[in-house]
């Protein structure tokens, strides 16, 4: 069955979708449940169909396995038959090859034996000819023995000759060997002298180069030593400057701590630590910012108080002048006029570079206990005291 037919049948078993646009939700729910049940039934039917097909396929698979096994057994038997025939044929061919090889070997042996026989015959003929040639030497040696009584047999004479010939050959070989060794040693001596001369020249060149390198290295060492001394001197100067700066910071910080009556977080730890030094500088900055703000507030308060006192003095003078005029018209002696108010000395605010209104606002917001001096006449006394204490600490 093709895939298109299966998909067509599957689509046919599925329930048709209904379009419910104008029905209640309960009706839609029931319709959905009905569709779900139909889909479930279709799925169950498909499961049963698949199980039935799976059973059929399993049976067919078992049948195919059995046929495969039978075919394999028949193939095994046929292979065994072929192997037996091949083995028989190979044994027969091997036996034939061995017999041919043995026949070839025997024929080659016959040829070799015939050649050896011919060689032996030729050797026998040659030995016969040599024997005929040597007979005259034999007769000569026998005549020598008859003439000389020192040797009893021909063998002794031949041994003596062989000994002398061996000694002569040994002497010649030793002479040749000594000459070769002498020539070799002479050549080695010349080569050694030449190599050592070249080595000596190379060593002299190396020594000259090393002397130049040593001079350059000594010059560089002197320069580096001068640079190192200069760097050490610079480091010592910078260390001295750093120590002076740190001592100045410690002194200013201690003075600020001794003269400040406001609770602040103090820097603690080793003075050589950069973080502690930064904390101390921040403490000094806050202290000077507060002091500048207090001085400016006190100056403003004093200026307002002086202006108010001058206005009051002017009004008193006007009243006294009017009373004197009235009494003079009535014949009375005018009272003595009040001396003018002596203005107080206004202390100028301490000039701090880089401090502006923003710094003053920051100081007031950081220390809420110090109120602003612009609050009216009631705050003029406290501002004046703060200004005096600031001026005294600046002095």
MOGI-V950788 format. One record per residue. PSI is psi in degrees with one decimal (none if undefined). Layout:
# MOGI-V950788
psi=<PSI,PSI>
This chain:
# MOGI-V950788
psi=<131.0,165.9,-33.3,-41.0,-39.2,-44.1,-36.3,-44.5,-38.2,-43.1,-31.3,-32.4,-23.5,146.5,151.6,143.2,136.4,143.6,110.4,94.1,-27.7,47.4,168.7,161.4,-34.5,-41.0,-41.4,-40.7,-43.6,-40.5,-40.7,-41.1,-41.5,-42.9,-37.5,-41.9,-43.0,-40.9,-41.0,-42.5,-40.3,-39.5,-40.7,-41.5,-41.9,-38.1,-43.6,-43.5,-42.2,-40.8,-41.4,-43.1,-37.7,-40.0,-44.2,-44.4,-37.6,-41.9,-43.7,-37.2,-41.9,-41.7,-42.9,-37.7,-43.0,-44.5,-37.5,-42.0,-43.2,-42.0,-39.1,-40.3,-43.6,-38.8,-38.4,-44.6,-43.2,-38.4,-38.6,-42.9,-45.0,-40.2,-40.1,-45.0,-41.1,-40.7,-41.9,-45.7,-40.2,-37.1,-41.5,-43.0,-39.0,-42.7,-40.5,-43.1,-41.2,-43.6,-41.0,-40.7,-44.0,-40.4,-41.9,-40.1,-44.2,-40.5,-41.2,-34.3,-40.2,-43.0,-43.6,-40.9,-38.4,-42.7,-41.8,-38.7,-43.9,-38.0,-43.9,-38.0,-41.7,-37.9,-40.6,-42.3,-39.5,-39.3,-35.7,-41.4,-40.9,-38.7,-41.5,-36.0,-36.7,-14.3,-35.7,-34.3,-34.9,-44.9,-36.6,-43.7,-37.7,-36.7,-34.9,-42.1,-37.3,-33.5,-30.9,135.8,-4.1,-35.5,133.3,-32.5,165.1,-31.8,-39.4,-40.2,-43.2,-37.4,-41.2,-44.1,-42.8,-37.6,-45.7,-40.3,-38.7,-40.7,-41.4,-43.1,-39.0,-41.9,-41.6,-44.6,-39.7,-39.2,-44.6,-41.8,-40.3,-41.2,-42.3,-42.3,-39.5,-45.1,-39.5,-43.7,-37.5,-42.7,-41.0,-39.7,-44.6,-41.6,-40.7,-44.1,-41.2,-43.8,-43.1,-33.9,-43.6,-41.4,-40.4,-42.7,-41.6,-40.7,-38.6,-42.1,-40.5,-41.2,-42.1,-43.1,-41.3,-35.7,-41.9,-44.6,-38.2,-41.3,-43.6,-41.4,-39.0,-39.5,-45.4,-36.6,-42.4,-42.2,-43.5,-37.6,-41.5,-42.6,-40.7,-42.1,-42.1,-41.7,-40.1,-40.2,-42.3,-42.4,-40.2,-42.2,-43.6,-36.6,-40.5,-45.0,-42.7,-41.0,-41.2,-42.6,-43.0,-38.7,-41.2,-42.9,-42.4,-42.7,-46.6,-40.4,-41.8,-40.1,-41.3,-39.8,-37.8,-34.5,-9.1,135.6,16.3,138.0,116.1,159.9,119.3,147.5,131.4,158.8,-169.5,135.9,-23.0,-12.0,135.8,-37.6,-40.9,-41.0,-40.8,-40.1,-39.9,-42.0,-39.0,-37.9,-45.4,-41.9,-44.9,-40.4,-46.8,-34.5,-44.6,-41.6,-41.0,-40.7,-41.3,-42.1,-42.7,-40.2,-41.6,-39.5,-41.5,-40.8,-42.2,-39.8,-39.8,-41.3,-40.9,-40.8,-40.1,-40.9,-38.9,-38.4,-41.1,-39.4,-39.6,-41.3,-38.7,-40.2,-40.6,-40.7,-40.8,-38.2,-37.9,-41.5,-38.7,-37.1,-39.1,-42.8,-34.5,-33.9,-29.8,0.1,17.6,156.2,128.6,141.6,159.3,137.7,148.4,141.4,147.4,146.6,133.7,119.7,139.4,153.5,126.5,119.5,121.5,146.5,146.0,130.3,120.2,120.1,135.8,6.6,126.8,-163.7,-33.4,-36.9,-38.4,-44.1,-40.5,-40.8,-41.1,-36.8,-26.2,-32.9,89.7,-15.5,-22.5,104.1,162.9,144.0,5.0,24.4,-3.0,-169.7,-27.7,-24.3,1.9,-35.3,-47.1,-39.0,-38.8,-41.4,-40.7,-39.7,-39.7,-42.9,-36.6,-43.7,-39.0,-39.6,-35.5,-35.3,none>
